[in-house]
Amino acid sequence: MDQTDNLTGKLLIAMPGMADPRFDRSVVLICAHSDDGAMGLVVNRPLRELQFDELLGQLDIDRGPSVQQIAVRFGGPVEPGRGFVLHNTEAAASRDEDAPEPPEGQLAIAPGLAMTTTRDILEELARGSGPSQAVLALGYAGWGPGQLEGEMLANGWLTAERSDAILFGADDDAKWAMALRQMGVDPSVLSAAAGRA
């Protein structure tokens, strides 16, 4: 895969008429993209029936007095019982040989942004010592080799640059339109029909 075609760290914005109703008006952060496929997290679907405090209780994680209340979201339809914490990090100025390796279970997505899958980060957040910006996603979105590219060619997705307001902001209902406007696209003029020039 050409580096310019790699969508890691970019947003996917579902087009009107998205064939899969699970992704209607979704905004997805691509966490990994290669010739083997892609993996991402939906960032605008809150799980209103589950609060972070409740989840900590289910996992027998003690909550400190300064526990961070983070959003719990539907990350995608694959492995819905598996948790992924999307969070900010201290961005290394450069990736040289002296730069520390990311902790086990952490995937660097872009400078200053990572995804962690270990219990340790939940314990840190419960103590109030975790990252300053974080959301918990249950499940993820996955695509096999060439599948995402095919969906994009079929007018299923637009790509955009990410922003902290979209990744970590509280107004999930506004994120789809916000992502489009960030690109200079008026959501009201989008068509579900693909065109050919």
C-alpha positions in Angstrom: 0.0 0.0 0.0 1.3 3.4 -0.9 1.8 5.6 2.1 -0.5 8.3 0.6 -3.3 5.8 0.5 -3.0 4.9 4.2 -6.0 6.2 6.1 -4.6 5.6 9.6 -5.5 8.5 11.8 -8.1 9.8 9.4 -11.9 10.1 9.8 -14.4 8.2 7.7 -17.7 10.0 7.4 -20.7 7.9 6.3 -22.4 9.2 3.2 -26.2 9.4 3.1 -27.6 6.1 1.8 -24.9 4.1 3.6 -25.9 0.5 2.9 -25.1 -0.8 6.4 -27.6 0.7 8.9 -25.1 0.2 11.7 -23.0 3.0 10.2 -25.8 5.4 9.2 -24.4 9.0 9.9 -21.3 7.5 11.6 -17.9 9.1 12.0 -15.1 6.5 12.3 -11.5 7.0 13.3 -9.3 4.7 11.3 -6.8 3.2 13.9 -4.9 0.9 11.5 -4.9 0.5 7.7 -2.8 -1.8 5.6 -3.0 -4.2 2.7 -4.4 -6.7 5.2 -7.5 -4.5 5.9 -8.5 -1.7 8.3 -9.7 -1.3 11.8 -11.5 1.7 13.3 -13.7 3.1 16.1 -17.0 4.8 15.7 -16.6 8.1 17.6 -20.2 9.4 17.6 -22.4 6.6 19.0 -22.8 6.9 22.8 -23.9 3.8 24.7 -26.4 5.6 26.9 -27.4 2.4 28.7 -23.8 2.0 30.2 -21.9 4.6 32.2 -18.2 4.4 32.9 -18.8 4.0 36.7 -21.0 1.0 36.1 -18.4 -0.6 33.8 -15.7 -0.1 36.4 -17.9 -1.8 39.0 -18.5 -4.7 36.6 -14.8 -5.1 36.2 -14.1 -4.8 40.0 -11.9 -1.7 39.5 -11.8 0.6 42.5 -12.8 4.1 41.8 -10.8 6.9 43.4 -12.3 10.2 44.5 -11.0 11.9 41.3 -12.3 9.2 38.9 -12.5 10.6 35.4 -16.0 10.2 33.9 -15.3 9.3 30.3 -17.8 8.6 27.5 -18.7 5.0 26.6 -19.4 4.5 23.0 -20.4 1.8 20.5 -17.1 1.4 18.7 -18.4 -1.0 16.0 -20.1 -4.3 15.5 -17.0 -6.5 15.7 -16.3 -8.0 19.2 -18.8 -5.7 21.0 -17.7 -7.1 24.4 -14.1 -5.9 23.9 -13.0 -2.4 25.1 -10.7 0.0 23.4 -9.7 3.3 25.1 -8.9 6.1 22.6 -6.8 8.7 24.3 -4.3 11.5 23.9 -0.6 10.9 24.7 2.5 12.9 25.2 3.6 13.2 21.5 7.3 12.4 21.0 9.1 15.2 19.2 10.7 12.6 16.9 10.7 8.9 16.6 14.4 8.2 17.2 16.0 5.2 18.8 15.9 6.9 22.3 12.1 7.4 22.1 10.3 5.0 24.5 8.3 2.2 23.1 4.6 2.5 23.7 3.3 0.4 26.6 2.1 -3.1 26.0 -1.5 -3.1 24.6 -1.1 0.5 23.2 -1.3 1.3 19.5 0.1 4.7 18.4 -2.3 6.0 15.8 -0.8 9.4 15.2 1.4 11.8 17.1 -0.4 12.5 20.4 -3.1 9.9 19.8 -3.2 6.2 20.8 -5.6 3.4 21.5 -5.0 1.1 24.5 -6.7 -2.3 25.1 -5.3 -3.2 28.6 -7.0 -3.0 32.0 -4.1 -0.8 33.2 -5.5 2.3 31.5 -9.0 1.8 33.0 -7.4 1.6 36.4 -5.5 4.8 35.8 -8.7 6.6 34.7 -10.4 5.2 37.8 -7.7 6.8 40.0 -7.9 10.1 38.0 -4.3 9.7 36.8 -5.0 8.6 33.2 -4.8 10.7 30.0 -6.5 14.1 30.0 -8.7 13.1 27.0 -10.2 9.6 26.6 -13.2 7.7 25.5 -14.0 4.0 25.8 -15.3 2.2 22.8 -17.0 -1.2 23.0 -16.4 -3.2 19.8 -14.8 -2.0 16.6 -15.3 -1.6 12.9 -13.2 -3.9 10.7 -12.7 -4.4 7.0 -10.9 -7.2 5.1 -8.3 -6.6 2.4 -9.7 -4.1 -0.2 -13.1 -4.0 1.5 -12.9 -0.4 2.7 -11.5 0.8 -0.6 -14.4 -0.8 -2.3 -16.9 0.9 0.0 -15.2 4.2 -0.7 -15.4 3.7 -4.5 -19.1 2.9 -4.1 -19.7 6.3 -2.5 -20.1 4.9 1.0 -17.5 7.1 2.8 -15.8 10.5 2.7 -12.4 10.9 4.4 -11.4 13.9 6.6 -8.8 15.0 9.0 -9.5 14.3 12.6 -10.0 16.9 15.3 -10.1 16.6 19.1 -13.6 18.1 19.1 -14.9 15.3 17.0 -12.9 12.5 18.8 -13.4 13.6 22.4 -16.3 16.2 22.3 -19.5 15.5 24.2 -22.0 16.4 21.5 -22.2 13.1 19.7 -25.3 14.0 17.8 -23.5 16.9 16.1 -20.3 15.2 15.1 -21.4 13.9 11.7 -22.4 17.3 10.5 -19.4 18.9 12.2 -17.0 16.5 10.4 -18.6 17.4 7.0 -18.6 21.2 7.7 -14.9 20.9 8.7 -14.4 19.7 5.1 -16.4 22.6 3.7 -19.4 20.3 2.9 -23.0 21.3 3.7 -24.7 18.1 5.0 -28.0 19.2 3.5 -26.7 19.0 -0.1 -25.2 15.5 0.0 -26.9 12.9 -2.2 -27.1 9.2 -1.6 -26.6 8.5 -5.3 -23.1 8.0 -6.7 -22.2 9.9 -9.7 -19.9 9.3 -12.7 -18.2 12.0 -14.6 
